[in-house]
Amino acid sequence: MASIDLDKVLDKAWADKPLTEILAAPISALKGVFDRDGELLKEAFGVTTVAKLAELKYVRWAQALAALDSAK
């Protein structure tokens, strides 16, 4: 089972929210992602939530490539 320290990846306002609410949250709920960053991701890829960002095929491709590199 996967685990993550929510305090390290989410803005403080989101760290105590249920996972379903976090996944439906705007991308700016992620620590270090500003509202303008979210707007740009929406314009470029149509991504509006944390869940949609995780599903973005380009993110998955990049993760797969990084996994291949770390498998060396």
ROSE-4610 file (N, C-alpha, C; in Angstrom, 1 decimal, always signed):
// ROSE-4610
residu = [M/M/M/A/A/A/S/S/S/I/I/I/D/D/D/L/L/L/D/D/D/K/K/K/V/V/V/L/L/L/D/D/D/K/K/K/A/A/A/W/W/W/A/A/A/D/D/D/K/K/K/P/P/P/L/L/L/T/T/T/E/E/E/I/I/I/L/L/L/A/A/A/A/A/A/P/P/P/I/I/I/S/S/S/A/A/A/L/L/L/K/K/K/G/G/G/V/V/V/F/F/F/D/D/D/R/R/R/D/D/D/G/G/G/E/E/E/L/L/L/L/L/L/K/K/K/E/E/E/A/A/A/F/F/F/G/G/G/V/V/V/T/T/T/T/T/T/V/V/V/A/A/A/K/K/K/L/L/L/A/A/A/E/E/E/L/L/L/K/K/K/Y/Y/Y/V/V/V/R/R/R/W/W/W/A/A/A/Q/Q/Q/A/A/A/L/L/L/A/A/A/A/A/A/L/L/L/D/D/D/S/S/S/A/A/A/K/K/K]
num = [1/1/1/2/2/2/3/3/3/4/4/4/5/5/5/6/6/6/7/7/7/8/8/8/9/9/9/10/10/10/11/11/11/12/12/12/13/13/13/14/14/14/15/15/15/16/16/16/17/17/17/18/18/18/19/19/19/20/20/20/21/21/21/22/22/22/23/23/23/24/24/24/25/25/25/26/26/26/27/27/27/28/28/28/29/29/29/30/30/30/31/31/31/32/32/32/33/33/33/34/34/34/35/35/35/36/36/36/37/37/37/38/38/38/39/39/39/40/40/40/41/41/41/42/42/42/43/43/43/44/44/44/45/45/45/46/46/46/47/47/47/48/48/48/49/49/49/50/50/50/51/51/51/52/52/52/53/53/53/54/54/54/55/55/55/56/56/56/57/57/57/58/58/58/59/59/59/60/60/60/61/61/61/62/62/62/63/63/63/64/64/64/65/65/65/66/66/66/67/67/67/68/68/68/69/69/69/70/70/70/71/71/71/72/72/72]
x = [+0.8/+0.0/+0.9/+0.6/+1.3/+1.0/+2.0/+1.8/+2.6/+2.2/+2.8/+2.6/+3.5/+3.4/+2.7/+1.4/+0.6/+1.1/+1.7/+2.2/+3.4/+4.0/+5.1/+4.7/+3.5/+3.0/+1.8/+1.2/+0.0/+0.1/-0.5/-0.6/-1.3/-1.0/-1.5/-3.0/-3.7/-5.2/-5.8/-5.0/-5.5/-5.0/-4.0/-3.3/-4.3/-5.3/-6.2/-7.5/-7.6/-8.8/-8.9/-10.1/-10.2/-9.6/-9.1/-8.5/-9.4/-10.6/-11.6/-11.6/-11.6/-11.6/-10.3/-9.2/-7.9/-7.8/-8.2/-8.2/-9.1/-10.2/-11.0/-10.6/-9.5/-9.1/-8.3/-8.3/-7.5/-6.0/-5.3/-3.9/-3.1/-3.5/-2.8/-2.9/-3.6/-3.6/-2.3/-1.5/-0.2/+0.8/+1.6/+2.6/+3.5/+3.7/+4.5/+3.9/+2.6/+1.9/+1.0/+1.2/+0.4/-0.8/-1.8/-3.0/-2.7/-1.7/-1.4/-0.8/-0.1/+0.4/-0.8/-1.8/-3.0/-3.7/-3.8/-4.4/-3.7/-2.4/-1.6/-1.8/-1.8/-2.1/-3.5/-4.4/-5.8/-5.8/-5.1/-5.0/-4.3/-3.2/-2.4/-2.9/-3.5/-3.9/-5.3/-6.0/-7.4/-7.4/-6.3/-6.2/-6.7/-7.7/-8.2/-8.1/-7.9/-7.8/-6.6/-6.3/-5.2/-5.3/-6.5/-6.7/-6.5/-6.9/-6.7/-5.3/-4.5/-3.1/-2.4/-2.8/-2.3/-2.6/-3.7/-4.2/-3.6/-3.0/-2.5/-1.4/-1.7/-0.8/+0.6/+0.9/+2.3/+3.0/+2.3/+2.8/+3.1/+2.2/+2.5/+3.6/+3.8/+4.9/+6.2/+6.2/+7.4/+7.8/+6.8/+7.0/+7.6/+7.1/+7.5/+9.0/+9.3/+10.7/+11.6/+11.2/+12.1/+12.2/+11.2/+11.3/+12.2/+12.2/+13.2/+14.6/+14.8/+16.2/+16.6/+15.7/+16.1/+16.2/+15.8/+15.9/+17.3/+18.1/+19.5/+20.3]
y = [-1.2/+0.0/+1.2/+2.2/+3.4/+4.4/+5.1/+6.2/+7.4/+8.5/+9.8/+10.7/+11.6/+12.6/+13.8/+13.9/+15.0/+16.4/+16.5/+17.8/+18.3/+17.3/+17.6/+17.9/+17.5/+17.7/+18.6/+18.9/+19.8/+21.1/+22.1/+23.3/+23.0/+23.8/+23.5/+23.4/+24.2/+24.2/+22.9/+22.1/+20.8/+19.6/+19.7/+18.5/+17.7/+18.3/+17.5/+17.1/+17.3/+17.0/+15.5/+15.0/+13.6/+13.5/+12.3/+12.1/+12.4/+12.1/+12.4/+13.9/+14.7/+16.1/+16.6/+16.0/+16.4/+16.2/+15.0/+14.6/+15.6/+16.1/+17.0/+18.4/+18.7/+20.0/+20.6/+21.9/+22.5/+22.2/+22.2/+21.8/+22.7/+23.9/+24.8/+24.2/+23.2/+22.5/+21.9/+21.6/+21.0/+22.0/+21.7/+22.6/+23.1/+24.4/+25.0/+25.3/+24.9/+25.2/+26.4/+27.4/+28.6/+28.6/+29.5/+29.6/+29.8/+30.6/+30.9/+29.6/+28.8/+27.5/+26.6/+26.6/+25.8/+26.3/+27.7/+28.3/+27.8/+27.9/+27.5/+26.0/+25.1/+23.7/+23.5/+24.3/+24.2/+24.6/+25.7/+26.2/+25.2/+24.7/+23.8/+22.4/+21.8/+20.4/+20.2/+21.2/+21.0/+20.4/+20.5/+19.8/+20.9/+20.4/+21.4/+20.9/+19.6/+19.0/+18.2/+17.9/+17.0/+15.7/+15.1/+13.8/+13.9/+14.9/+15.0/+15.2/+15.9/+16.0/+14.6/+13.8/+12.4/+11.6/+11.8/+11.0/+11.5/+12.7/+13.3/+12.3/+12.0/+11.0/+11.4/+12.7/+13.2/+13.0/+13.1/+12.9/+11.4/+10.5/+9.1/+8.7/+9.3/+8.9/+9.3/+10.5/+11.0/+10.1/+9.7/+8.8/+7.4/+6.9/+5.6/+5.8/+6.9/+7.1/+7.1/+7.9/+8.0/+6.6/+5.8/+4.5/+3.6/+3.7/+3.0/+3.4/+4.6/+5.1/+4.6/+4.6/+4.2/+2.7/+1.9/+0.5/+0.0/+0.9/+0.6/+0.0]
z = [+0.0/+0.0/+0.0/-0.8/-0.9/+0.2/+0.6/+1.7/+1.3/+1.8/+1.6/+2.7/+3.0/+4.0/+3.4/+3.7/+3.1/+3.4/+4.6/+5.0/+4.0/+3.4/+2.5/+1.1/+0.7/-0.7/-0.9/+0.2/+0.1/+0.9/+0.4/+1.1/+2.5/+3.5/+4.8/+4.9/+4.1/+4.1/+3.6/+2.9/+2.4/+3.1/+4.0/+4.6/+5.4/+6.0/+6.9/+6.2/+4.9/+4.1/+3.7/+3.5/+3.1/+1.6/+1.3/+0.0/-1.1/-1.0/-2.1/-2.4/-1.3/-1.5/-2.1/-1.6/-2.2/-3.7/-4.1/-5.5/-6.4/-5.8/-6.5/-6.4/-5.6/-5.4/-6.6/-6.7/-7.7/-7.6/-8.7/-8.6/-7.7/-7.4/-6.5/-5.0/-4.8/-3.5/-3.2/-4.3/-4.1/-3.7/-2.8/-2.2/-3.4/-3.4/-4.4/-5.8/-5.9/-7.2/-6.9/-7.7/-7.5/-8.4/-8.1/-8.9/-10.4/-10.7/-12.1/-12.7/-12.0/-12.5/-12.9/-12.1/-12.3/-13.6/-13.7/-14.9/-16.2/-16.1/-17.3/-17.6/-16.6/-16.9/-17.5/-17.0/-17.6/-19.1/-19.4/-20.7/-21.6/-21.2/-22.0/-22.1/-21.1/-21.1/-20.6/-20.2/-19.7/-18.3/-17.6/-16.3/-15.2/-14.4/-13.4/-12.0/-11.8/-10.4/-10.2/-9.0/-8.6/-9.3/-9.3/-9.9/-11.4/-12.1/-13.5/-13.9/-13.0/-13.2/-13.2/-12.2/-12.0/-13.2/-13.9/-15.0/-16.4/-16.4/-17.6/-18.2/-19.5/-20.1/-20.2/-20.3/-20.3/-19.0/-17.9/-16.6/-16.5/-16.9/-16.8/-17.7/-18.9/-19.8/-19.1/-18.5/-17.8/-16.7/-15.9/-14.8/-15.3/-16.4/-16.9/-17.4/-18.1/-18.5/-17.3/-16.3/-15.1/-14.4/-14.4/-13.8/-14.6/-15.9/-16.7/-16.4/-16.2/-15.9/-14.5/-13.6/-12.2/-12.1/-13.1/-13.1/-13.5/-14.0/-14.4/-13.3]
